[in-house]
Amino acid sequence: RVKSKKIVDSTPLIAVRNFSSGMMTGATSPTRRWFKTSVQNKEVENSWEVKDWCAKQAELTRRILYASNFYQLLPEVYDQLGVFLFSCLAMESDYDTVVNFKCLPIGSYFYSKDRRGVVDTVCRNYMQSAKNLVDEFGIENVSDKVKEAFNDKPDSMFEIVHFVEPNKEYIK
């Protein structure tokens, strides 16, 4: 006997949709100023120059987010948060829009936390064509196999390991 493919109770789907919509309109609406920039140094935070710099920094950040795909991806981020209580939004530099965001699918990455419980390491494997690799990194910065494929079969796919970890040589 074949079971019905219909959803019997759509309450969880409606709840996730409402959560995502509520977060977009209530917490991170692109039509409101939902964040501000400040400094940690309490001695200088009230000076006019610091307040002016913070206001300009916040406005610049807003313009960058508006120009990017940030607000288009936030509903997907909130959907993942509503279901899995976790989401990973990757930010990459972009020549045209300053930054470009990618919402990584659940299960496509691994992460690790530091001693305070803050995520500081992310690792993911994904496939990328030779053409896209050359476009992103330049012909001089890819392997010989990618160069060959770029010339012969630019749609050939290569496995990429993307690993982000703390810089142990960073000086605070």
Secondary structure, DSSP 8 states (H G I E B T S, - for coil): -----S-S--HHHHHHHHHHHHHHHHTS-TTS-------S-TTTTTSHHHHHHHHHHHHHHHHHHHHTTHHHHHHHHHHHHHHHS--EEEEEEETTTEEEEEEE-TTSEEEEE-TTS-EEEEEEEEEEEHHHHHHHH-GGGS-HHHHHHHHH-TT-EEEEEEEE---TT---
